[in-house]
Amino acid sequence: MSRRIRAFKRWMQSQGIEWSNGLEFTDDDEGGGISVKALFDLNEGDLVATIPKNACLTIKTSLAKDIIEESGLAESLGLSVALMYEKSIGEASNWAGYLQLLPDSECLPLVWTLDEVDQFLTGTELHKTMKEDKTLIYEDWKENIMPIISSGQLDNVDLKCFGVEQYFAAKSLVSSRSFEIDDYHGYGMVPLADLFNHKTGAENIHFTNVSPHSDSDSESDNESDGEVVENGFHDNSNDEPPSVEKAHSSSNGSPTAVDNKSYMNGHAEGHTTSEDDPTLKDDPTALEIIVVRAVKSGDEVYNTYGTMGNAALLHRYGFTEPDNSYDIVNVDLKEVIKWSSDLFSCRYSRARVSLWRKLGCSGCVSENSEYFEISSDGEPQIELLILLYIIFLPEKTYDKLNQSVPFVEDVNKTVNILLSEDYSNKKVSLVTPENVNSLLLTKKVCDALLSLADIRESFYGVNSISDDIEALKRCSCVRERKLYHSLVLRVSERKIIKKLRTYASKRSSKPKKR
C-alpha cells in the first residue's frame, strides 16, 4: 500500500467515512492512477461505503463559502473556486488528506495546449469544441476569479493558487470527479466515490443519497438514475456531473442496500446489517455506495459515468474505450448545404432546406450548431435521409409539396407525404420504423451519403485510417496518454464513416422499383 493511500485512509477515518474491508485501493506505479478491487466476493445489495455529506468538498462546506456566495458563484464555477482555496491553504484544509491523493489536474483536452489540441484532435468531434471551451473558461476566470483576487478577500492565502492555469486545472478535476449531491450542497467532490473507474454497461456499484425529503425530491427522482446519458458528442453537460441516485427510489426495485449485508470498517467482523447496527440506518446526512452487480474476489470494482461515446468520455474524463458502441460521428447541416450548393446552387439548397423544415424536420442542435448523427453501426439519422431525399425531388413534385403541404410534426407522416407525391401518387405501403430507411434510400440519396462520408473523412488530414490504426498499436496508453486516447477517438470515428460508406454502397447497388 502506497504512502498516499495510507494517508487517505487515515483521513477518511477521521471524517467518519466507512468502507468495506472487502475493498482494496491499488496505486498503479506506472501512472495508471488508483483503482478499486474486491478482496473477496461482493454480492448485489452489499453496502460497501458510507460517506457523510460534511466530508464532501462543496461550496457549503468549504472555508471559502462566504467569498464564493458573496461573489454570486455557483455550480462548477463555485466548486472550482472552493477547490482552489482548499488547495491554497495546504494542511490547514479539512480535505488535506483527500487533496494529496488528487493529481494537480486531470489529463483532459481542456488542459492541453492549443498546439496539442490541433495536433491530436483535428477532424474529431472534439476539435472545435475544445477551442471554444478554452476561450469560454478563460473568460470565466477573467470575469469571475480576477475580481475576487483584486478584492483583497484572498490576502491570507497564496494568490498564485488562483491563476488562470490553476483555474483550468481545478475545472479539469471538477469536470472529471464531481457529483451532484443534493439540492442544498449542489455539486461536490466526494472522497472515495471518485476512485472507482468507469466501465460502460458493466458497473458494479451505484452511489446513492439517502434522503428523507421524498416529496420535495420527486422531480429529481424522475431524472437520471445516477448516470449521465450522452450518445456521441456535442456534450452539453460540462456543468452537470453525475447526480446521486435517491436510495428511496431504487431503479431496480430492490430493497435499499442498508437492509443487506455489509462489511464495513469499524464494525464487528462478519456480516453486519442495519438491524444489527442502528448507525447503518438511513442517514439524511450520508451518502452510500451499494453493489448493484456482484464482483468476484480479485476483480476490479467499476462505476459507470453513463452511456457516453468516446468524444464525450475524452472531453469530460480524459479517457476513451475501444469499440465503444455509443460512439457517433456528426455531419453538420452546413456541410450538407455546402455540398448541395456546389451540386445545384445556394438558392436551390436553401429552398429545399426550407421545405424540409416545413415538413417538421430538424437536426440535433447544440448551441450554434445543427448536425446529424451517424450511429456506431454507420446508420444515418433519418432526418438527414429526408433532407437528401427532398434535395433530389423533381422540381414539379417540390413545387406541389411546397405550395400545398401543411406544417407536419410526425416523421412517419412526413415520409408518407414525400413518397406519395414522389411516386406519382401511387399508394405507398404504410411507413414503419422497419421500412422507412429503405423507402428513402434511392440511388441518388445513397450517392449523396457517399459524398458526405468523403467530406467528413477529409477533416482528419492526410493520414489514412490504416496509418492511425498502426500508430495506435505502437502507442503506450500510459506514457503517451494524449496521443493514445486521441487515436482511439480518431479510429473509432473513422470506422463509423467506413460503415456509413458500406451502408450506402449496399443499398445503392440494390435495384429500386419506381
N, C-alpha and C positions, 0 to 999 in steps of 0.2 A: 504494500500500500504506500502510495507516494505521500510526501510530507504535506502537500497542499490538500489532499483528500482527508488526511488525519485532522488537519486544522479545520476543515469544513465540517467534519463530523462533530468535533468539539463545539463548534459554533452552533450547529443545529440543536445539539442537546441543550445548550444554554438558552435557546429560543423556544424550547418546548416542542420542537419538531420531532415527531416519532416516525420511525420507518421499520419495515420488516427486516429481521436478521437474515431473511432469505434473499435480500438484495445485495449484490456486490458491485461496488463502484470501481471501475477499471480505468486507469490513466494510461493512455497509449503513449509510449515513449517516442514513437516516430511522428508525433504531431497530429494524430488522428482524433485527439480530444478525449473526452470522458464518455464511457458507455456504461450501461447498467445490465448486469447479468443475474440470472437466478442461481442461487446456491443450492436450492432444492426445488422440487416441483411446486409451482404456484397454480392454484385452481381458480376457476371462474368464481367471482364473488369475493375473493380474498381482499381484505383491506390491507394495503401494503404501505400506506403512509398517511399521516395526519399533519397538516401544516396550519398553524394558527395564522389568521389573516394579518395580525400585527407583526408577523415575521416576514411578510411580503414587503418589498420596497415599492411604495406607491407615493403619489403626491401627498396623500393624507398622513402617511407615516414618516415621511422624510423630514429632516430638520429644516429643509428649505420650503416647507409647506407655505408659510406666510409670504415669502418672497414670490413664490410661484402663483399663488392665488391673487395676491395684490397686483401682479403683472397681467392677470387675466389669461394665464396659460392653462391649457387643459390637454387631456388625452396624451398622445405620444410625444407631443412637444413639451408638455409639462413634465412628463415622466423622464424625458431625456435630460431636462434641467436637474431634476431630482437626482438622477444617476450621476451626473457630472459633479453635483455638490457633494454627494456622499463620498465619491472617489477623491474629491479635493481635500477632505478633512482626514483622510487616512485612517489610522487606528481609532480615531475618535468617533468614527461612524459605527452605528449599531450593526451595520452589514459588512464590516471589515472582513470577517471570516468567510463571508459569501463572495464579496467582490474580489478577493485574492484568487478565487477559483476561475474567474472570468478572464477571457483574453482582453487585450486593450480594445480590440474591435473584432467583429466577425468578418470573414473574407467575402463580403457581399460586393457586387459590382458598384454599389453605392460608394465604397471607399477606394475603388480602383482609380487610377489616374485617367484623365481623358484619353491619353495615348493608349492606355491598356484597354479602355472601352472600345476605341476604334480598332485596335489590333485584334482583340479576341471576339468581339460581338458583332462585327459588321455583317449585315444580312439577316441577323436573327431578329426575333420578335422583341428582343431587349434593347437593341442598339439605340434607337431613337428615344425610347422611354428613359433609359439611364441618363442620357444627356439632359433631358427635360427635368428629371428628378434632381440631378446635381444642382441645376440652376435654381429650382424651387427651394431646395433645402438651404442653399447659401442665402437666399432671400429671407427665409425663416430666421436664420441666425442673425442676419443684419438687422431685421425689423424687430425681433423679439429678445434676442440674447444681448446684443450690444447695449441697448438701453438699460438693462439690468446691471451690466458691468459699469456703465457710466454713472449709475445712480448712487454708487457707494455702498449698496447693500451687501456687496461681496468683499468688502475691505478686509474682513477677518480670514479670508481664505486665499489660496493661490489662484490669481486670475488667469494664469496660463492654462488652468484646467477648463476654462470656458472659451477657448479659442475655437475658430471655425473647424480645425481638424479634429479637435476633441468633441465638437458637436456632431460631426459626421460619424465619429467612432461610437458615440453614445446612441445615435439613431440606428446604427447597424446592430447594436446589442438589443435595443428595444424592439426593433423590427423582427429579429430572429428569436427572441426569448420571452417576450412579454405575453401575458394573458389578460383577458378582460375578466376581472374578479367578480365584481357586483356593482350595483348602481352607486353605492357610496364610494368605494375605493376606485372604481373605474379600472384603468389599465395598471398593471403592476408586474414587477419582476418577482417570480415565485420560485424561491430556492428549492432545490431537489426536483421539482416538476420539470425544470428545463434541462435536466441531464439526460432524459430518455431520447434516444434517436428516433427518427421518423422512418416508417415503412408503410408505403401506400397499401391500403386494404388489408393490412396484417397487424394492426395494433393489438397490443396485449392489455393496455391499461386505458382507463378513462379518468379524467381529472374532474372531480365533482365539487359543487358548492352546496353544503348543507344549509338550506335557507328556511327560516320559519315563516317567510312572507309569501306564502303560496299564492294568495290572491293578487297582491300587487305585482308579483313576478310573472303573471300569466302571459304577458306579452313576450317577455324574454324566453319563456319556455317554448314558445312557438317558433323561435328562431332556430339556430343550428343546435346540434347535439354535441357541441364541443369541437366541431370540425369546421374548417374553412373550406367551402366547396368552390373550386375555381377550375374551370376547364380551360386548358390552354393558357392564353395570356391575356393582355390588356388588364393587368392586375390592378384593380381599384381598391385594394384592401390594405394599402400601406399603413393606415392608421386604425386598422381593425384586426387586432390579434385574435387568436383562437379564444373563444369565450368558454367560461367554466360551465359545465353542464350542471343543471339543478338535480340534486340527488332525489328529490321527491317526484321527479318526472323522468325516471329512468327510461331511456329509449328502448330498451329491450324488454321492458315489462317485468324484469326480475326484481326481487326484493333489494332494497338498498344494502350495499355491502357491509354496512356496520352491523348487520344481523348475522354475518357469516364469519368464518374462521379468519383470524389474522395472526401474524407472528410479529408483534411489534416490540422494538427495543424498549427496555424499561418496564416490561411486564413479565410475569412469571413465564417460565418455559412451558412449551406446549401450545395447545390451541386455545387462544383467548378470544372470547366473543363479547359483544356488547352486554349480554346478560351477565357474564362473569365480572365485567369491569364497567361500572357506570360511566367512567370517563370516556368510553368509546361511543356513547350515545350521541345522537345528532347535536352538533355544536354549531350554532349560527355564526360563531367567530372562527370556524375552522374550515379548511379545505381537505379533501380526501382524494387519494389515488387508489383506484379499485381495479382489480383484474377483471377484464371482460373476455379474455381468451387465454386459455391455460398455457403455461410456459413450462417446458421441461428443464430439469436441472442442467445447468451449463449453457443454456441458450440465452441470447440477448433478449431483454425486455424492451419492446418497442411501444412508442406512442404513435399517433398519426397527426400530422398538421393539416390534413384534409386531402381531398382528391384533386391534386394540382398537377398540371403539366410541368415540364422541366423549366420553361421560361419563368413561370411563377415561383417555382422552388428556388431557382438560382437568384431571382430578383429579391426574394424575401429571406431566404435561409442560407444561401451561399453554396448549395449543392444540387446535384441532379441525380436522376435514377435512370439507368439504361433500360431501354424497352418500356418506357413509361406509356401506358395505354391511355393516359389523359392528355398526352401531347396533342397540340393542334398547330396548324400554320394558318396565318391570316393573309387574306388578299384584300388590300384596301380598295374601297369603292373608287377612289380617284385613279387607281391604276387601271381599273376596268374601263372607266370613262376615257382615259387617255388612249388605251388600246382601241376602243370603239371609234374615237375621234380620228385616229390615224387610219382606220379602215374605212370610215364613212366621212363624218365631219363633226365639228363641235356642236353645231346646231342640231344635227340629226341625233347625236348621242344624248343631249340634254332633253330633247323631246321624248325619247324612249324612256329615259330615267323618270321623267315626269309622269308618264303613263304607268310605269312600274309603281310609283308611289301612290298614284290614284287607285291602283288595284290593291292598296293596303299593305304594300311591301316596304321593308326597310332592312338594312343590315344591322349588325351589332354596333353599338355606339359606346365609345369610351372617350370622354372629354371632347376633343375636337375631331376625333377620328371616327369614320364609319367603315366597317370592314365585314368580310365574310370569313367564316371558319371552314377550314378543311380538317376533318377529323383524322384521328390516328390511322384509320384504315383507308384514307385517301378519298373519302366521300365528301363532296362539296355541300355546303349549306344550300337548302332548297331555294332560298331567296336569290342566290346567285344564279341558279339554273333558270329561274323565272325571268330574271333580268336579261340573261343571254338569249333566252327564247324570244323575249319581246324585241330585243335589238334586231333579230333576224326576221321578224314578222314582215310579210309583204305590205307594201305601202297602203294598199286598199284595206286590208284587214286592220292595220294600225289605225287608219282614219276612222273606220267604223267603230272600233272599240273606244277610241279617244273621244268621239262625239256622243256615244250612247251609254257607256258603262257608268254605273254609279260608283261611289266610293265603297270599296269592299274591305272587310276586316278578316275574313277567313281564308287561309291559304288554299285549302282544297277547293273552295268556291272560285277563287282566283284562277286556279289551274283549269277548272271546268270551263270557265268563261273563255279563257285563252284557246283551249283545244277545240271547243265547239265552233269558235269563229274561224280558226286557222284550218280546220279540216272541212271547210266548205259546208259548215252547218250539219255535217253528218253526226249522227248520235255517237257520243263518246261514252265509253263504259265508265261507271262510277269511279271517281278518283279515290284511291285508298293510299295509306302510307306505304303499302307494299308495291304499288304500281306507278306512283306519281313520278318517280325519277325516270323510269323507263319511257314514260309518255313524253317527258320534256327533253330527253336526250336524243335530239336529232343529230345528224352528222355535223351540221354547222355548229351546234352547241358543243359537241364533243371536240371539234377542231378548235373552238374558242378556248375551251378548258386547257387544251394542249399549249396554246399560245400563252395563256396566263401562267401556266406552270413554267414555261421557259422564262417569262418575265420575272417571276418570283425567284426562280433559281439564279438568275443573273445577279441578284443582290449580294450573293456570297463571294463574288470576286472570281479570280482566275482558277483557284484550286478546285479540283473536282471532288465529288463525294468520296471517290476512292482515295484521293490524297488525304482527305480528312480522316477516313477510317484508318489508314496506315499510320497517320500521325497520332491518333488516339491509342493505337496498340503500343506505340513507343513511349507514351506519356505516363508519368507517375502521378497518381491522384493525390499523393501526399506532398511530394517535392514541387510539383508543377500544378498546384490546385486550380489556379485561374485558367490555365490553358486546358487542363483536363475537362473541367466542367463546361467550359465554352465549347469544346469539341463534341462532348456528349450532346449538348443542345443543338449544335450545327448539324451533326449527323442525324439526330432524331428528326429534325425539321426537314432535312433534305430527303430522308427516307419517305416522309409523308408526301413530299412533292413527287417523288418517283411513283408512289402508289396512286397519286392523282393522275399521272400520265397513263398508268396501267388501266385505271378505272375508265378514263376517257377513251383510250385506244380500243379496249374490248367492246365497248358499246358503239363506237364509231364504225367498227367493222361489221356490226350486225345489220342486216337489211331492214329497212323501215317500210312499213306498208303505208302508203298515202292514198 
